[in-house]
Amino acid sequence: MSVVSNEWRNATRGGQRWRLNSEKLILTLMVLLIGLLSVAPLLRLVWTAIAPQGVPDMARLTRLIASDRVLIASGNTLLIAFSSTLISVLLGTAAAWLVALSDLRAKTAWVFAFILPLMIPPQVTALAWLQALAPSSPLALLFGSLGLPWFAPGEQPLYSLSGIVLLLGTHNAPLVFLTVRAGLRRLPADLVEAAQISGASRMRVLFTIILPLARPAIFAGAALTFVAAAGNFGIQAMLGIPARVPTLITLVYQQLNGIGPSALPNTAVYALLIAVITLAGMAASAWLGGRHDVRVNGAPRLWQQTLGRGRMAIEGTAWLWMVLTLLLPVSALLITALTSGYGQALTWQTLTLENFRSALWGYPAVRHAFMTSLGLTTLAAMILTSTALFLAYFLSWRRTKLVRGLWLASELTYALPGIVTGVAAMLFFLRPLPIINVSLYGTVWIILAAYLANFLALVLRPTLAGFAQLEPALDEAARLCGASFMRRMRDILLPLAAPSALAGTVLVFLTALNEIQVSVLLVTSQTQTIGPTIVFLDEGGSASLAAAVGCLMILVVCLLMGLATRLARRLPQGVLPWQA
């Protein structure tokens, strides 16, 4: 009997050691993954910027930052980021009020249409608006037929500083909308009703109760928009380079196209400046949003305001905005894709599907770029979903300092503009890897590494929301029954958290499949992805083919958003940003 007891105790201890070792093994793998792909490249970026020869050279760094070229580019970057953020805050806050606090009809459809431009790649957005406002566009022809003035032949209004600001402001407005809508949904109805009973007008309620309580959400949205505007390569490159409006992000792109020993160190400095500007903007927004305590006691009851006699005018204006900002550029892009030459009017004689045929089958570079993007996105989504499921477990129920550090590292990499991640990955993987002596630079694997670093937080957030709805007692009961860590994850936790993780997977697909910020500096002639291909086609004079590729990308985005919407009933509220 004693022999059996000893064997049972030894087996139990062995199982406990295996369970402990399996958790440690998974955590070690996550430390290596995040450390090597997120932390180490960023540290390499900082070191290259301040010590290009291996020794800190602050004099060189100061001279470069103080040069006229960098000062002008930095000033333009700040001006564009601040101005477009102001536009985004105004538009996004108004849209959030309309959806969260009014009885607007058909909210779900309107929210889907309002969010859709954010999901469309910025380079496609820029191309669509360039087509919509071109002197030969249908809109220009309509104005001409009505005798209304239009821009001079050959003049493109978007090729200017103001054009960049306006397009970034409208493109990023959904970011403010998402955060402010979440804040307004927590607005306590009791305060508003008490103010109305006291005789306060609608405007007084708006400026003394609603907006002050929504201040943290407004500034949080402003921070997201500021970062997105400062690091938006697609719009800044497609509009700023032809307009000769230098920004830090276009300096990075142009510097890497140059030659000389200073190319990489200078690029590191420009990328570091972008990172400093975005982090400073986020810190300032957090400080302004947290200056006053706006917490309320108790569970808030949702308050809504009737549109009253102004319903028709407000709803008409809201849908007219959708027509102007979504249907107008997309229709212009489609018209360009359906004609054989840029600037042609769409008639039965000029109508052709040749551009779509070339984009799908006839142009090997486009097909190769799409297949490369699809393969990289699929592999990145699979790895990130698996990592997020395990990291969400540790963050939910084993939140140690190490785990919090991993979470902060993933959030920091996601918060920084994608081009900063691309530069950091290029610098870190430029030399062959130690021991195996293999270089990732110039291969698809360096793009995959940048995707894994940049998009982990994107799938982690909805996965954490899914774990927040799980009862910890399930895990504890399985642990007491002797189930190992991997057995608990496989049989209990993963099936329950899978819908939320799948939503994050779809978000990664939507972002990574069409992205340009991360990969534009990492692609080569043999490793093209579909996002930068739009820019390269447009720069090469193939505007109609670029428009066809852009239309196909929009179609893919809509299909993926529709797929995620089908899963909405099984997901926590707010996981999908376009849910009303």
Disulfide bonds with the S-S distance in Angstrom:
none
